[in-house]
Amino acid sequence: MMEVFRILDEIEYMVKESKRVPLSNGKVMIDSHRFLEEIDRLRARLPGEMETARLIIAERDKIVNEACAEAETFVERSRDHAARLVDDNEITKNAMQVGEEIVARAEEIAREIRRDANEYADGILTHMEIVLKKGLEAISQGKDDIRQSLDKGDY
């Protein structure tokens, strides 16, 4: 892999150090024979490097898959063991009963809170309804006053 990077560095150096073509927007003149030789060297190295990389990746995937399978087996055994311990434990049974009581109490409190919130919202909406009705009455009165004024000719 290092050889591939070295060849690429040589190609880069060749381009950077080449003579610039005047008025060509940065184009350079390169010895095509030397450039093509470097490309051939690169092509010769890449298949071997790529095969090595493929083998390394395949080995890594195999190791990861084996580790995952082993971890899954270990986790499953641990779950089974923990489940047996939990099922057989009297403390756990008592804790489950207490937990159910706590949940029931929490649900009761939540119902009370929802009821109180609904009553509060109903009160607010009733108040808003009264205010809006008074506003509509004021608007209607204002419209009537304007119409009466128009009818009398008081512009």
PyRosetta script that sets phi, psi and omega in degrees:
from pyrosetta import init, pose_from_sequence

init()
pose = pose_from_sequence("MMEVFRILDEIEYMVKESKRVPLSNGKVMIDSHRFLEEIDRLRARLPGEMETARLIIAERDKIVNEACAEAETFVERSRDHAARLVDDNEITKNAMQVGEEIVARAEEIAREIRRDANEYADGILTHMEIVLKKGLEAISQGKDDIRQSLDKGDY")
pose.set_psi(1, -36.5)
pose.set_omega(1, -179.8)
pose.set_phi(2, -64.7)
pose.set_psi(2, -34.9)
pose.set_omega(2, 179.4)
pose.set_phi(3, -62.9)
pose.set_psi(3, -39.1)
pose.set_omega(3, 179.1)
pose.set_phi(4, -62.1)
pose.set_psi(4, -45.5)
pose.set_omega(4, 179.3)
pose.set_phi(5, -65.2)
pose.set_psi(5, -36.4)
pose.set_omega(5, 178.9)
pose.set_phi(6, -64.8)
pose.set_psi(6, -42.6)
pose.set_omega(6, 178.7)
pose.set_phi(7, -64.1)
pose.set_psi(7, -43.8)
pose.set_omega(7, 178.0)
pose.set_phi(8, -61.3)
pose.set_psi(8, -39.3)
pose.set_omega(8, 177.1)
pose.set_phi(9, -62.5)
pose.set_psi(9, -40.3)
pose.set_omega(9, 179.1)
pose.set_phi(10, -64.2)
pose.set_psi(10, -41.9)
pose.set_omega(10, 178.5)
pose.set_phi(11, -63.9)
pose.set_psi(11, -43.7)
pose.set_omega(11, 178.6)
pose.set_phi(12, -60.8)
pose.set_psi(12, -44.3)
pose.set_omega(12, 179.3)
pose.set_phi(13, -61.5)
pose.set_psi(13, -41.6)
pose.set_omega(13, -179.1)
pose.set_phi(14, -59.8)
pose.set_psi(14, -43.9)
pose.set_omega(14, -178.9)
pose.set_phi(15, -67.8)
pose.set_psi(15, -45.0)
pose.set_omega(15, -177.5)
pose.set_phi(16, -65.2)
pose.set_psi(16, -34.1)
pose.set_omega(16, -175.6)
pose.set_phi(17, -92.7)
pose.set_psi(17, -1.3)
pose.set_omega(17, -179.5)
pose.set_phi(18, -73.5)
pose.set_psi(18, 157.3)
pose.set_omega(18, 179.4)
pose.set_phi(19, -70.9)
pose.set_psi(19, 140.9)
pose.set_omega(19, 178.4)
pose.set_phi(20, -82.7)
pose.set_psi(20, 142.3)
pose.set_omega(20, 176.1)
pose.set_phi(21, -87.4)
pose.set_psi(21, 123.0)
pose.set_omega(21, -178.5)
pose.set_phi(22, -60.0)
pose.set_psi(22, 142.1)
pose.set_omega(22, 175.9)
pose.set_phi(23, 57.2)
pose.set_psi(23, 35.4)
pose.set_omega(23, -176.8)
pose.set_phi(24, -121.2)
pose.set_psi(24, 13.3)
pose.set_omega(24, 177.2)
pose.set_phi(25, 61.3)
pose.set_psi(25, 46.3)
pose.set_omega(25, 173.5)
pose.set_phi(26, 89.2)
pose.set_psi(26, 5.1)
pose.set_omega(26, 179.6)
pose.set_phi(27, -73.0)
pose.set_psi(27, 151.4)
pose.set_omega(27, -177.8)
pose.set_phi(28, -126.2)
pose.set_psi(28, 161.3)
pose.set_omega(28, 175.6)
pose.set_phi(29, -101.3)
pose.set_psi(29, 127.0)
pose.set_omega(29, -177.9)
pose.set_phi(30, -123.8)
pose.set_psi(30, 144.3)
pose.set_omega(30, 174.0)
pose.set_phi(31, -69.8)
pose.set_psi(31, 104.9)
pose.set_omega(31, -174.0)
pose.set_phi(32, -62.6)
pose.set_psi(32, -35.8)
pose.set_omega(32, 179.3)
pose.set_phi(33, -61.4)
pose.set_psi(33, -47.7)
pose.set_omega(33, -179.8)
pose.set_phi(34, -65.6)
pose.set_psi(34, -40.8)
pose.set_omega(34, -179.4)
pose.set_phi(35, -62.9)
pose.set_psi(35, -45.7)
pose.set_omega(35, -179.7)
pose.set_phi(36, -66.3)
pose.set_psi(36, -33.3)
pose.set_omega(36, 175.0)
pose.set_phi(37, -61.6)
pose.set_psi(37, -43.0)
pose.set_omega(37, 179.7)
pose.set_phi(38, -65.1)
pose.set_psi(38, -39.8)
pose.set_omega(38, 178.3)
pose.set_phi(39, -63.4)
pose.set_psi(39, -42.6)
pose.set_omega(39, 177.9)
pose.set_phi(40, -61.4)
pose.set_psi(40, -42.8)
pose.set_omega(40, 177.6)
pose.set_phi(41, -60.5)
pose.set_psi(41, -41.3)
pose.set_omega(41, -179.9)
pose.set_phi(42, -64.5)
pose.set_psi(42, -44.7)
pose.set_omega(42, 178.8)
pose.set_phi(43, -61.6)
pose.set_psi(43, -37.7)
pose.set_omega(43, -179.3)
pose.set_phi(44, -66.9)
pose.set_psi(44, -34.5)
pose.set_omega(44, -177.7)
pose.set_phi(45, -80.9)
pose.set_psi(45, -35.6)
pose.set_omega(45, -172.3)
pose.set_phi(46, -59.0)
pose.set_psi(46, -47.3)
pose.set_omega(46, -178.2)
pose.set_phi(47, -56.9)
pose.set_psi(47, -42.9)
pose.set_omega(47, 178.9)
pose.set_phi(48, -65.3)
pose.set_psi(48, -43.8)
pose.set_omega(48, 179.5)
pose.set_phi(49, -64.4)
pose.set_psi(49, -41.1)
pose.set_omega(49, -179.1)
pose.set_phi(50, -66.9)
pose.set_psi(50, -40.0)
pose.set_omega(50, 178.3)
pose.set_phi(51, -64.2)
pose.set_psi(51, -41.6)
pose.set_omega(51, 177.4)
pose.set_phi(52, -61.6)
pose.set_psi(52, -45.2)
pose.set_omega(52, 179.4)
pose.set_phi(53, -63.0)
pose.set_psi(53, -41.3)
pose.set_omega(53, 178.9)
pose.set_phi(54, -61.9)
pose.set_psi(54, -43.6)
pose.set_omega(54, 179.3)
pose.set_phi(55, -64.2)
pose.set_psi(55, -40.9)
pose.set_omega(55, 179.1)
pose.set_phi(56, -63.8)
pose.set_psi(56, -43.3)
pose.set_omega(56, 179.6)
pose.set_phi(57, -65.1)
pose.set_psi(57, -42.1)
pose.set_omega(57, 179.1)
pose.set_phi(58, -61.8)
pose.set_psi(58, -42.8)
pose.set_omega(58, 178.8)
pose.set_phi(59, -64.5)
pose.set_psi(59, -42.2)
pose.set_omega(59, 178.4)
pose.set_phi(60, -61.0)
pose.set_psi(60, -45.4)
pose.set_omega(60, 179.6)
pose.set_phi(61, -61.3)
pose.set_psi(61, -40.6)
pose.set_omega(61, 178.9)
pose.set_phi(62, -62.1)
pose.set_psi(62, -45.3)
pose.set_omega(62, -179.6)
pose.set_phi(63, -64.1)
pose.set_psi(63, -43.9)
pose.set_omega(63, 179.6)
pose.set_phi(64, -62.9)
pose.set_psi(64, -44.5)
pose.set_omega(64, -179.9)
pose.set_phi(65, -63.0)
pose.set_psi(65, -41.8)
pose.set_omega(65, 178.0)
pose.set_phi(66, -64.3)
pose.set_psi(66, -41.6)
pose.set_omega(66, 179.7)
pose.set_phi(67, -64.9)
pose.set_psi(67, -41.1)
pose.set_omega(67, 179.3)
pose.set_phi(68, -64.3)
pose.set_psi(68, -42.9)
pose.set_omega(68, 179.5)
pose.set_phi(69, -63.3)
pose.set_psi(69, -43.1)
pose.set_omega(69, 179.1)
pose.set_phi(70, -64.8)
pose.set_psi(70, -41.4)
pose.set_omega(70, 178.8)
pose.set_phi(71, -64.5)
pose.set_psi(71, -41.0)
pose.set_omega(71, 179.3)
pose.set_phi(72, -63.0)
pose.set_psi(72, -41.7)
pose.set_omega(72, 177.3)
pose.set_phi(73, -61.9)
pose.set_psi(73, -44.7)
pose.set_omega(73, 179.8)
pose.set_phi(74, -62.7)
pose.set_psi(74, -44.1)
pose.set_omega(74, 179.9)
pose.set_phi(75, -63.0)
pose.set_psi(75, -42.7)
pose.set_omega(75, -179.3)
pose.set_phi(76, -63.7)
pose.set_psi(76, -43.0)
pose.set_omega(76, 177.2)
pose.set_phi(77, -62.4)
pose.set_psi(77, -41.9)
pose.set_omega(77, 180.0)
pose.set_phi(78, -64.3)
pose.set_psi(78, -40.8)
pose.set_omega(78, 178.2)
pose.set_phi(79, -62.0)
pose.set_psi(79, -45.5)
pose.set_omega(79, 179.5)
pose.set_phi(80, -60.1)
pose.set_psi(80, -45.8)
pose.set_omega(80, -179.4)
pose.set_phi(81, -63.0)
pose.set_psi(81, -45.4)
pose.set_omega(81, 179.9)
pose.set_phi(82, -64.2)
pose.set_psi(82, -39.9)
pose.set_omega(82, 179.7)
pose.set_phi(83, -63.1)
pose.set_psi(83, -41.9)
pose.set_omega(83, 178.0)
pose.set_phi(84, -63.2)
pose.set_psi(84, -42.7)
pose.set_omega(84, 179.5)
pose.set_phi(85, -63.1)
pose.set_psi(85, -42.5)
pose.set_omega(85, -177.7)
pose.set_phi(86, -67.3)
pose.set_psi(86, -43.9)
pose.set_omega(86, -177.9)
pose.set_phi(87, -63.1)
pose.set_psi(87, -34.8)
pose.set_omega(87, -175.3)
pose.set_phi(88, -86.9)
pose.set_psi(88, -4.3)
pose.set_omega(88, -170.3)
pose.set_phi(89, -95.1)
pose.set_psi(89, 121.8)
pose.set_omega(89, 179.3)
pose.set_phi(90, -65.0)
pose.set_psi(90, -35.3)
pose.set_omega(90, 178.8)
pose.set_phi(91, -61.0)
pose.set_psi(91, -39.9)
pose.set_omega(91, 179.3)
pose.set_phi(92, -63.7)
pose.set_psi(92, -41.1)
pose.set_omega(92, 179.2)
pose.set_phi(93, -62.2)
pose.set_psi(93, -43.4)
pose.set_omega(93, 178.1)
pose.set_phi(94, -64.1)
pose.set_psi(94, -41.7)
pose.set_omega(94, 179.5)
pose.set_phi(95, -63.1)
pose.set_psi(95, -38.3)
pose.set_omega(95, 178.0)
pose.set_phi(96, -62.7)
pose.set_psi(96, -41.4)
pose.set_omega(96, 179.3)
pose.set_phi(97, -63.9)
pose.set_psi(97, -46.5)
pose.set_omega(97, 178.5)
pose.set_phi(98, -61.8)
pose.set_psi(98, -41.9)
pose.set_omega(98, 179.0)
pose.set_phi(99, -60.5)
pose.set_psi(99, -41.7)
pose.set_omega(99, 178.3)
pose.set_phi(100, -64.0)
pose.set_psi(100, -39.5)
pose.set_omega(100, 177.6)
pose.set_phi(101, -64.1)
pose.set_psi(101, -41.9)
pose.set_omega(101, 179.0)
pose.set_phi(102, -62.9)
pose.set_psi(102, -43.8)
pose.set_omega(102, 179.5)
pose.set_phi(103, -63.2)
pose.set_psi(103, -42.3)
pose.set_omega(103, 179.9)
pose.set_phi(104, -62.4)
pose.set_psi(104, -43.8)
pose.set_omega(104, 178.9)
pose.set_phi(105, -63.4)
pose.set_psi(105, -42.9)
pose.set_omega(105, 179.2)
pose.set_phi(106, -62.0)
pose.set_psi(106, -40.0)
pose.set_omega(106, 178.3)
pose.set_phi(107, -65.9)
pose.set_psi(107, -38.4)
pose.set_omega(107, 177.4)
pose.set_phi(108, -63.7)
pose.set_psi(108, -44.5)
pose.set_omega(108, 178.4)
pose.set_phi(109, -62.9)
pose.set_psi(109, -41.1)
pose.set_omega(109, 179.7)
pose.set_phi(110, -62.5)
pose.set_psi(110, -40.1)
pose.set_omega(110, 177.7)
pose.set_phi(111, -62.9)
pose.set_psi(111, -42.6)
pose.set_omega(111, 178.6)
pose.set_phi(112, -62.8)
pose.set_psi(112, -43.1)
pose.set_omega(112, 180.0)
pose.set_phi(113, -63.2)
pose.set_psi(113, -43.7)
pose.set_omega(113, 178.6)
pose.set_phi(114, -62.2)
pose.set_psi(114, -42.3)
pose.set_omega(114, 178.9)
pose.set_phi(115, -61.8)
pose.set_psi(115, -47.0)
pose.set_omega(115, 179.2)
pose.set_phi(116, -61.5)
pose.set_psi(116, -41.7)
pose.set_omega(116, 180.0)
pose.set_phi(117, -64.2)
pose.set_psi(117, -40.0)
pose.set_omega(117, 179.1)
pose.set_phi(118, -66.5)
pose.set_psi(118, -39.8)
pose.set_omega(118, 177.7)
pose.set_phi(119, -64.2)
pose.set_psi(119, -42.4)
pose.set_omega(119, 179.0)
pose.set_phi(120, -62.3)
pose.set_psi(120, -46.5)
pose.set_omega(120, 179.8)
pose.set_phi(121, -61.7)
pose.set_psi(121, -39.4)
pose.set_omega(121, 179.0)
pose.set_phi(122, -62.8)
pose.set_psi(122, -42.6)
pose.set_omega(122, 178.2)
pose.set_phi(123, -61.9)
pose.set_psi(123, -45.1)
pose.set_omega(123, 179.1)
pose.set_phi(124, -62.0)
pose.set_psi(124, -45.6)
pose.set_omega(124, -179.3)
pose.set_phi(125, -64.6)
pose.set_psi(125, -37.9)
pose.set_omega(125, 177.5)
pose.set_phi(126, -63.0)
pose.set_psi(126, -45.2)
pose.set_omega(126, 178.1)
pose.set_phi(127, -59.9)
pose.set_psi(127, -45.0)
pose.set_omega(127, 179.3)
pose.set_phi(128, -62.8)
pose.set_psi(128, -37.2)
pose.set_omega(128, 179.2)
pose.set_phi(129, -61.7)
pose.set_psi(129, -43.4)
pose.set_omega(129, 179.4)
pose.set_phi(130, -63.4)
pose.set_psi(130, -46.6)
pose.set_omega(130, -179.7)
pose.set_phi(131, -61.6)
pose.set_psi(131, -43.0)
pose.set_omega(131, -179.7)
pose.set_phi(132, -66.9)
pose.set_psi(132, -38.5)
pose.set_omega(132, 177.6)
pose.set_phi(133, -62.0)
pose.set_psi(133, -43.9)
pose.set_omega(133, 178.1)
pose.set_phi(134, -62.2)
pose.set_psi(134, -39.6)
pose.set_omega(134, 177.6)
pose.set_phi(135, -62.5)
pose.set_psi(135, -43.3)
pose.set_omega(135, 178.4)
pose.set_phi(136, -65.0)
pose.set_psi(136, -38.6)
pose.set_omega(136, 177.5)
pose.set_phi(137, -63.4)
pose.set_psi(137, -41.2)
pose.set_omega(137, 178.8)
pose.set_phi(138, -63.8)
pose.set_psi(138, -39.8)
pose.set_omega(138, 178.6)
pose.set_phi(139, -64.5)
pose.set_psi(139, -45.3)
pose.set_omega(139, 179.9)
pose.set_phi(140, -61.5)
pose.set_psi(140, -43.1)
pose.set_omega(140, 178.7)
pose.set_phi(141, -61.7)
pose.set_psi(141, -42.7)
pose.set_omega(141, 179.1)
pose.set_phi(142, -62.2)
pose.set_psi(142, -41.5)
pose.set_omega(142, 178.5)
pose.set_phi(143, -64.4)
pose.set_psi(143, -41.7)
pose.set_omega(143, 178.6)
pose.set_phi(144, -62.5)
pose.set_psi(144, -43.1)
pose.set_omega(144, 178.9)
pose.set_phi(145, -60.4)
pose.set_psi(145, -42.9)
pose.set_omega(145, 179.9)
pose.set_phi(146, -64.2)
pose.set_psi(146, -42.7)
pose.set_omega(146, -179.9)
pose.set_phi(147, -64.0)
pose.set_psi(147, -42.3)
pose.set_omega(147, 178.9)
pose.set_phi(148, -63.4)
pose.set_psi(148, -40.7)
pose.set_omega(148, 179.5)
pose.set_phi(149, -63.5)
pose.set_psi(149, -39.9)
pose.set_omega(149, 178.5)
pose.set_phi(150, -66.5)
pose.set_psi(150, -41.3)
pose.set_omega(150, -179.3)
pose.set_phi(151, -64.6)
pose.set_psi(151, -35.6)
pose.set_omega(151, -179.4)
pose.set_phi(152, -77.8)
pose.set_psi(152, -18.6)
pose.set_omega(152, -178.2)
pose.set_phi(153, 90.0)
pose.set_psi(153, 16.8)
pose.set_omega(153, 178.7)
pose.set_phi(154, -87.9)
pose.set_psi(154, 89.8)
pose.set_omega(154, -178.7)
pose.set_phi(155, -87.5)
pose.dump_pdb("model.pdb")
